[in-house]
Amino acid sequence: MQRSRAFILAMGLLALPMCGCPRFPRPEDNLEPNNTTETATELEAGGPVDARVVQGNLDVFKVTAGPGEVLIFTLESQGEEDCAAFTVTGPDENELYADQHFFCGGRDFDAPVAVEGASLDMSAEGIYVLSVPANVAGDYFLSIKELGQVDNIFDFSWLYRLTATTTELAP
């Protein structure tokens, strides 16, 4: 009897690496569902929004801009893991900025895809400033993905405050 229990335990321990670590989901914020462009949370210019992005569930925001403007997304970390990846798409669904890393900590190795004039600046205080030129009038979408580690037991999540503003494109 003890041999069969030991065998079952050993098989379970061997199977765990093949199945991955168990996940314990974290709660979402009150903006859900906002994980597609159809259900995106609309932002008012200059109005901050407090949110939480959880690993495996995008946060998508929509802001309207006109030609000749620069969209500026300011994201202030409010706690938790902060392993975010950002993508901005224009009205024509083309990516204007897209992080290319897939795991937490990959930002130093994988340069983003970015159109001319798009940039991401990060401060030591946990503030991200993502700037993207708006060359066409219409709706622009910011997608925020929380990354993780291969072996994390709890889904990573990030609390943040997002403010979107526009400014005139320099001549």
C-alpha positions in Angstrom: 0.0 0.0 0.0 2.8 2.4 0.9 4.6 1.6 -2.3 1.6 2.5 -4.4 1.2 5.9 -2.6 4.9 6.6 -3.1 4.6 5.7 -6.8 1.6 8.0 -7.2 3.4 10.8 -5.5 6.5 10.3 -7.6 4.4 10.3 -10.8 2.6 13.4 -9.8 5.9 15.2 -9.0 7.3 14.1 -12.4 4.2 15.3 -14.2 4.2 18.7 -12.6 7.0 20.2 -14.7 5.4 18.9 -17.9 2.0 20.5 -17.0 3.5 23.7 -15.7 3.0 25.3 -12.3 -0.6 25.7 -11.1 -2.0 29.2 -11.5 -3.9 31.1 -8.9 -5.8 33.9 -10.7 -5.9 37.4 -9.4 -9.1 39.6 -9.5 -9.6 42.0 -12.4 -10.5 45.7 -12.1 -13.9 47.2 -12.6 -13.2 48.2 -16.2 -13.6 44.7 -17.5 -14.4 43.5 -20.0 -11.9 45.7 -21.9 -9.7 43.2 -23.6 -10.6 43.9 -27.3 -10.9 47.0 -29.4 -14.6 46.4 -29.5 -14.8 46.5 -25.6 -12.0 49.1 -25.1 -12.3 51.6 -22.3 -12.6 55.1 -23.8 -10.3 57.6 -22.3 -10.9 61.3 -21.9 -7.9 63.4 -22.7 -6.2 64.4 -19.4 -8.5 62.3 -17.2 -6.6 59.6 -15.2 -8.0 56.0 -15.0 -6.9 53.6 -12.3 -6.7 50.0 -13.5 -5.2 46.6 -13.0 -4.0 44.3 -15.7 -3.7 40.6 -15.0 -1.4 38.2 -16.8 -3.3 36.5 -19.6 -6.0 39.2 -20.0 -5.2 42.4 -22.0 -6.4 45.8 -21.0 -7.4 47.9 -24.1 -8.0 51.6 -24.1 -9.3 53.9 -26.9 -8.5 57.6 -27.4 -9.4 59.7 -30.4 -6.8 61.9 -32.0 -6.5 64.0 -35.2 -3.8 64.3 -37.8 -0.8 66.4 -36.7 -1.1 65.4 -33.0 1.1 63.2 -30.8 -0.6 60.8 -28.4 1.1 60.7 -25.0 0.2 57.8 -22.6 1.5 58.3 -19.1 1.4 55.2 -16.9 2.3 55.5 -13.2 2.9 52.3 -11.3 0.7 51.8 -8.3 2.1 48.5 -7.2 2.4 44.7 -7.8 4.7 43.1 -10.4 4.9 45.8 -13.2 6.0 43.5 -16.1 4.0 45.3 -18.7 4.2 45.2 -22.5 2.5 47.9 -24.6 1.1 48.0 -28.1 -0.5 51.0 -29.9 -2.5 50.6 -33.0 -3.9 53.3 -35.3 -7.3 53.7 -37.0 -6.1 51.6 -39.9 -5.1 48.8 -37.4 -1.4 49.1 -38.1 0.9 48.8 -35.1 2.6 52.1 -34.3 4.4 50.8 -31.3 4.7 47.2 -30.1 6.9 45.6 -27.4 8.5 42.4 -28.5 9.4 40.7 -25.2 7.4 37.8 -23.9 8.6 37.3 -20.4 9.2 39.7 -17.5 12.6 41.4 -17.8 13.0 41.0 -21.6 12.7 44.7 -22.4 16.5 45.1 -22.5 17.0 42.4 -25.1 14.1 42.9 -27.6 13.8 46.2 -29.2 10.2 47.3 -29.9 8.6 47.7 -33.3 8.0 51.5 -33.6 7.1 54.0 -36.3 9.3 57.1 -36.6 8.5 59.4 -33.7 7.2 56.7 -31.4 9.1 56.1 -28.1 8.8 54.7 -24.6 10.6 56.3 -21.7 10.8 54.7 -18.3 11.7 56.4 -15.0 13.2 54.8 -11.9 10.0 55.9 -10.1 7.9 53.5 -12.1 6.5 56.0 -14.6 6.2 55.1 -18.3 5.7 57.8 -21.0 4.7 56.3 -24.4 4.5 58.8 -27.3 3.0 57.9 -30.7 2.4 60.3 -33.6 -1.2 60.4 -34.8 -0.9 60.9 -38.5 -4.5 60.0 -39.3 -7.7 61.2 -37.6 -9.6 58.4 -35.7 -9.5 56.0 -32.8 -6.2 54.8 -31.4 -5.9 51.8 -29.2 -3.4 51.2 -26.3 -3.2 47.5 -25.3 -1.4 46.6 -22.1 -0.3 43.1 -21.4 1.1 41.9 -18.1 3.9 39.4 -18.7 5.2 36.9 -16.2 7.8 34.3 -15.6 7.6 30.7 -16.8 7.4 29.4 -13.3 5.2 32.0 -11.5 2.5 30.4 -9.3 0.3 33.5 -9.0 -0.7 35.3 -12.2 1.4 38.5 -12.3 -0.7 41.7 -12.2 0.0 45.4 -12.2 -1.9 48.3 -10.7 -1.4 51.5 -12.6 -2.8 55.0 -13.3 -3.2 55.8 -17.0 -3.5 59.3 -18.4 -3.8 60.0 -22.1 -3.1 63.5 -23.6 -2.4 64.9 -27.0 -0.1 67.7 -28.1 0.7 69.2 -31.5 3.2 67.5 -33.7 6.3 69.6 -33.9 6.9 70.9 -37.5 
